[in-house]
């Protein structure tokens, strides 16, 4: 099923918000990005898009992020949905009986891992492979440098 243009535009806006968030951005910046995604996800028809997909790299990425949140905790019940023509994955999981979510843009190789609760925990994540001998690399997304 081809993704309707309105959803492609909305996801592009979320992507732009994510990749232009400054390096070292505060929690509010990333929470705003996730809130923008939730507004899209709550639109009628969005949850019918895409297909369920297993992705070991994304599972490992989430596990690394979760380890920072709560050492030793394991990601459980991961469900990922890929919207291929938007180059986008989103999903849900559970960690220590707490709901979590991920949004991930495959072209930029970055996204957000979110652990719900009080407070909600948000972390920008990337699968960008970095040579440890290089001091600065172009970050995922347009026109940014770490």
PyMOL commands that set and color helices and strands:
alter all, ss='L'
color gray80, all
select helices_A, chain A and resi 5-19+27-41+46-48+56-69+84-86
alter helices_A, ss='H'
color red, helices_A
select strands_A, chain A and resi 51-52+75-83+88-95+98-105+110-115+121-126
alter strands_A, ss='S'
color yellow, strands_A
deselect
rebuild
show_as cartoon
